[in-house]
Structure formats: C-alpha cells, structure tokens
Amino acid sequence: MKAIYKRELNSYFHTMIGYVFIAFLVAFTGVYFMAYNLNYGYPYFSYVLTGTLFVFLIAIPVLTMRSFAEDRKNKTDQLLLTAPVSLTKVVLGKYLAMVTILLIPCVIYLIFPLIIKAQGTAYIRSDYLSILLFFLMGCVYISIGIFISSLTESTIIAAIGTMGILVLLYLWSGILDFLPSGAGSNAIACGVILSLLVWGVWQMTKNWLISAAAELIVVAGTVAVYVVKSSFFENLLPDLLGSLDLTEPLTAITDSNYLDVSGIILYLSLIGVFLFLTVQMIQKRRWS
C-alpha cells in the first residue's frame, strides 16, 4: 500500500493536478478571507469555509476523475488487479494520496485564524474545528469521486458524474423542501428507494434469488407497516434524508459554535461505505 500511495502522490504532482488543486483552494479561500475577515471584520474564519464549499464542486472531480478511470482506459488496471497486495490496500493507497493533497491547503488554513487574532478578536477553537470538518467533508467527496471513477473508463464521465452528485449534495437542504410529507407518498417513496438499493445489490452480485427475496421483503414490509401504522411514514423521508445533510455540521459551528459529533460519525461512515463499494466494483471487474 505504501508503494501505491507514493506512486499516486507523485503522479498528481508530476501532472500538475496536485499543484493546481492546492492553488485553486488556497486562492479562493484567500479571496473570501480578505472579503469577510479583513475588509468586513468578521472574526470567524468558519464563515469563509462555509462560503467556499462550492469550490469542492469543481476541485474534487478534477482530483478524483483519473483515479481508476484512467487505469482502466489505459489497461494498466490489470497491473493493480494482479499486484501482490489486496484490492483494499490498492484503494486505500490511492485514496490516502488524494487525502494528502487535500490536507495541504487545510494545513495552510490554520494560519488564517492566527492572522485574525493578530488583528483583534478571534475564535481559534471554533475556527480550527471548522477546518477539521471542512477537511472531513472533502474526504467524503473524494471517496464519492473515486467510487464514480471506478464505474467507468472515461475520465470526463467520471468528472461529470462526480460533479453531478456533489451539486446534489450541495443543494440537499433546498431539495428536501420539495419532498412530500404525507404518509402514502412517503411509503411509496421509501419503497422505491429500497428497491433501487436491491437493484444495486443485484448489479454487484448478479444473484437473482437473493435480489428477488430482498425485493419481496421490501414490498411486503412496506405494505405491512403502512397497514398497521400509517403514521410511521408521515414526514419520514424528509426527516431521514435531512440527517444526511453534509453541510449541517459545518454550518452548526458557524451559526452557534456547536460541534455536532454525529456529523463526524456520518462523515466517517460515508467514507467507509464508498471505499467499500469501490473495492467491490473493482473486485467484480477482476472476476468478470
């Protein structure tokens, strides 16, 4: 894993992607820092990080698009699939290389609260916690990006697909406002979402017996719960999907200086889920 990590890290700097990524994040953050903290006198650096989250929508897809798609296109993925290391270590090596590149601008960000302190009032603890959450959110986005990259051999499709998902996550709270609150519509929506998950299981396993059994359980369970207690589905989807708002932990620090530990758990869980899915997709291609 160490060799793969070093190779991937060096490749990002040899192709200038690493330098461009770091410069892009630091430059945009510097502009917002001058506007919010130096010109308008806001004492919180967390305002800057909240305002620059949209930068991830462009920077992360560029960073992750070639992680697996390029290897697959150039047929060099066969070397990885036959390497004397597990696929988990291959994925982790690539992932940690990209996380390291993200870590560099986040370390630079540690200087900005100190500059604010030198000018007057500063909230160092709150700002450093916001930098930590900003970094973890970026780690989640990277895990999503490498998963999308593992699905295709086109770097362009990988970049566009990742960007589309990140835009969806960025607009998540606004999208939830359009969701229905009625029990019947929520029951149908939950059934459709669970069925899509079953379809995903079938795509990975190609086992129709397991998939059919799972779909039967989904349909029967949804109908049974609705008949017995329909109120269970009222506002279920908005409340459930609302807990997946990735920007909420960061904005909680910005708005009320409150650290949401459940948000950190959510970030780490999503990272684990998407890395696991990436390993499974590559494993499927190895034996196909």
N, C-alpha and C positions, 0 to 999 in steps of 0.2 A: 504493500500500500504506500509506503514511503517513497518508493521509486516512481510510482504513478503520480503521486502528489507533486513531487519535484518536477516531473516532466510536464504536467499540466500547468503548473505555476509558471515555469519558464516559457512555455508556449504562449501564454497570454501576454507576456512582456516582449517576446520576440516579434509578435504580430501587432504590437502597439495597442491591442484592445485593452490590456490592463492599464496602461498609462492614460488612455482616453477615458476609460471608465472612472478612474480616480480623479482626473482633472475635471471631468464633467460634474461629478457630485460636489467636489470642493468649490468649483466656480459658482454653481447655482446657489449653494449654501452660503457662500461668501456674499453674494449679491443680496440675498434675503437678510443676512446678518447685518449688513450695513444699513439696509432699509428699516428693519424692525428695531434692532438693538442700538445702533449708533445714531441714526437720524431721528427716530421717533422715541427712543429712550425706553423701550420695553425691557424690563430686567430679566425676562425669561428667554433662554435660548431654545426652550421647547417650542415656542411659537414658530421659530424658524424651521425646525424639523417637521412640524405639522404642516407648514405651508409648502414644504419642498417634497412631500410624499409623492407628488405626481412625477417627479424625476425618475422614480423607480419604474414607471410605466414604459420608459424608453431605455433606460440604462440596463435593467435586468435582462430583458430579452436579448439585447446585443451581447451581453456577457455569457448567457447560457445557450444561445442558439446552436453553437457548434460543438457542444459538449459530447453528444453522442451522434447527432445527425451527420456531422462531417465524417466521423469514423465510419459510419455505415455507408455513406456515399462513396468514400474512397476505398472501401473494403478493408480498411485497417482494423475494423472491429473484430475481425477474425483473430487477430493477434491478441486482443484483450480477452476474447472468449476462450482462447487456448492457453492463456497465461497461467503460470503456476500459483495463482492467488485466487481466492474466491471472488465471485461477482460482487458480493457485498463490499469487499475491500476495494475493488475497482471503482464502484460507485462512490464510496466514501472518499477515495483519493481525489477523484475529480471534484466532488462536492466541496471538500475542505480547501482545495486550491482556489475555488471561486469565493468561498467564505473569507479566505485570507485577503483576497483583493478587496472585498467589501470592508474588511476590518481596517484597512489602511486609512481611508477617509474618515472612518468613525474615530480612530485614534487622533487624527488631526482635529476633529471636532472638540476634543477635550480641551483644546486651547481656548476656544471661543468663550466659554463661561468665565475663564480667568481674565480675559480681556474685559468682559463686562464688570467683573469685580474690581478691576483696576480703575474703572470709570465711576464706580459708585456701588449701589446696592446690587447684589447678585444672589441667586438661589442655586448654589453649586450642587447640592444633593439632588434637588429636583431635576436640574439640567442633566446631570450625569445619568440619572435613572432613565430620562427620556432618550438619551443617546443609546443606552443599553437596549431599550425597547425598539428603537429605530433599527438597530443592528439586527435584532432577532426577527423583526418583520422582514428585513431584507433577506435573512436566511430562509424564511418561509418562502418568499418569492423565488429564490434561487432553486429551492427544492422543487417547486412547481415547474420552473423553467427546464430543469434537466429531465423531468418526467415527460414533458411535452417533446423535448428533443429526442427522447428515446423512442418516440412513436413514429418518427419519420426520418427520411434520409435527406430532406431538404431543409437547409438552414433558414431559408426565407419563411417556409411554412412554420417551422419551429418558433421563429421570432414573432410572426403574426399571431400564431396560436397563443403563445405566452402573453403577448401584449393584450389580446382579447380577454383572457382570463383575469389579468391584473386590472384592466379597466373595469371589469365586472366587480371585482373585489373593492376597487376604489369607490365605486358608486353604490356599494352594497346597502348602506343605510337608506339611501334615497329609493332604491328599488323595493325595499321592504314595505315602504308606504303604500305601494300599489297592490300588495297581496291581500286577498280576501280574509275576512275574519269569521265567516260563517262556518258551522260545524260540517255541513255537507261538502262544501267546496274544499275545505281543509282536508277532509277524509280522502277525497278523490286525488288531491294534490300529493298527499303523503303516499297513497298507493302508487301513483305514477313514479315518484322519486324512488321508492323502494324497488319498483320494477326495473327502473334504469340501473340500479345497483346490481340487481340479479343479472341483467344483461351484461354488465361489466364482468361479473364473475364468469359468465358463460364465455365471454371473449377471451378470458385468461385461461380457463380450464378446458373449454370445448366439451364439457361433460353435460350432456343434455339432461341426464337423470337428476343430477344434483340441482341444476338450474330449474328444472320443472318442479321439483319438490319445493325449492325455495320460493318460487313464484306462487305455488299453491298456498304455502304458509302465509305469504304476504296478502293475498286476496282474501283468504278465509279469516285471517287475523284482523284485517282492516274492517271487514264487514261485521265480524262478531263484536268488536269493540264499539263500533258505531251503533249497533242494535242495542247493546247492553247499556252503554253510557255515551250518548252522542255529544254531551257537553265536554267530553275529554278533548274533542277536536277543535273546540272554539279557540281561536287565536293561537292554535298550536304551531302552525307553520311560521307566522311572524315571530313568535317568541323563541322558537327553536333556532331558526335561521339568524335571528338577531344576536344570538350568543356567538355567532361566527364572524361578527364584525371585527376585522383585524385592526382597524384604526382606533377602536374604542379604548384599549389600554393606554395608547399614547395620548389621546385627547383627554383621558381622565387625569393624567399628570398635568397637562397644560391647563385644564379648566379648574381643577380642585386639588392639585398636588397629592393625588391619591394613587398609590401603586396597586394595580389590580393583579394579584398573584395568579388568579385564574387565567388571565390573559397570557401570562408567561407559560403556563401549563398548556394552553391552547396552541401557542406558537411551537413549543417543543413537540407536541403531539402531531401537529400537521407536518412538521419536518420529518418525523419518523414515518408517518403514513406515506408521504410522497416518495421518500427514499426507498421504502419497502416496495411500492408499486413500480418504481423504476427498475429495481432488481428483478422483480417478477416479469416485467416486459422483456428485459434482456435475456432472462433465463428461458422464456418462451421461445425467443428467436434462436437461441443456442440449439434447442432440440427440435426446431421445426424444419 
